[in-house]
């Protein structure tokens, strides 16, 4: 199940291929995916430039985490 979600997100975010090698649609949609924001936080660690601010990327990742937590909590309440 994780592979069905993570692998397409990784490809669409430019984690495996540079977004410049993909169609323009991918580079315009990349900021919608949380893996792109994670990659932007990791790029300076390896000496590459990143887009945007660290705080903005952290806020997006925090928001995605909160939404996923709320959805999981709601789902677990229905099961239990």
Secondary structure as a PSIPRED ss2 file (coil, helix, strand):
# PSIPRED VFORMAT (PSIPRED V4.0)

   1 X C   1.000  0.000  0.000
   2 X H   0.000  1.000  0.000
   3 X H   0.000  1.000  0.000
   4 X H   0.000  1.000  0.000
   5 X H   0.000  1.000  0.000
   6 X H   0.000  1.000  0.000
   7 X H   0.000  1.000  0.000
   8 X H   0.000  1.000  0.000
   9 X H   0.000  1.000  0.000
  10 X H   0.000  1.000  0.000
  11 X H   0.000  1.000  0.000
  12 X H   0.000  1.000  0.000
  13 X C   1.000  0.000  0.000
  14 X C   1.000  0.000  0.000
  15 X C   1.000  0.000  0.000
  16 X C   1.000  0.000  0.000
  17 X C   1.000  0.000  0.000
  18 X C   1.000  0.000  0.000
  19 X H   0.000  1.000  0.000
  20 X H   0.000  1.000  0.000
  21 X H   0.000  1.000  0.000
  22 X C   1.000  0.000  0.000
  23 X C   1.000  0.000  0.000
  24 X H   0.000  1.000  0.000
  25 X H   0.000  1.000  0.000
  26 X H   0.000  1.000  0.000
  27 X H   0.000  1.000  0.000
  28 X H   0.000  1.000  0.000
  29 X H   0.000  1.000  0.000
  30 X H   0.000  1.000  0.000
  31 X H   0.000  1.000  0.000
  32 X H   0.000  1.000  0.000
  33 X C   1.000  0.000  0.000
  34 X H   0.000  1.000  0.000
  35 X H   0.000  1.000  0.000
  36 X H   0.000  1.000  0.000
  37 X H   0.000  1.000  0.000
  38 X H   0.000  1.000  0.000
  39 X H   0.000  1.000  0.000
  40 X H   0.000  1.000  0.000
  41 X H   0.000  1.000  0.000
  42 X H   0.000  1.000  0.000
  43 X H   0.000  1.000  0.000
  44 X H   0.000  1.000  0.000
  45 X H   0.000  1.000  0.000
  46 X H   0.000  1.000  0.000
  47 X C   1.000  0.000  0.000
  48 X C   1.000  0.000  0.000
  49 X C   1.000  0.000  0.000
  50 X C   1.000  0.000  0.000
  51 X C   1.000  0.000  0.000
  52 X C   1.000  0.000  0.000
  53 X C   1.000  0.000  0.000
  54 X H   0.000  1.000  0.000
  55 X H   0.000  1.000  0.000
  56 X H   0.000  1.000  0.000
  57 X H   0.000  1.000  0.000
  58 X H   0.000  1.000  0.000
  59 X H   0.000  1.000  0.000
  60 X H   0.000  1.000  0.000
  61 X H   0.000  1.000  0.000
  62 X H   0.000  1.000  0.000
  63 X H   0.000  1.000  0.000
  64 X H   0.000  1.000  0.000
  65 X H   0.000  1.000  0.000
  66 X H   0.000  1.000  0.000
  67 X H   0.000  1.000  0.000
  68 X H   0.000  1.000  0.000
  69 X H   0.000  1.000  0.000
  70 X H   0.000  1.000  0.000
  71 X H   0.000  1.000  0.000
  72 X H   0.000  1.000  0.000
  73 X H   0.000  1.000  0.000
  74 X H   0.000  1.000  0.000
  75 X H   0.000  1.000  0.000
  76 X H   0.000  1.000  0.000
  77 X H   0.000  1.000  0.000
  78 X H   0.000  1.000  0.000
  79 X H   0.000  1.000  0.000
  80 X C   1.000  0.000  0.000
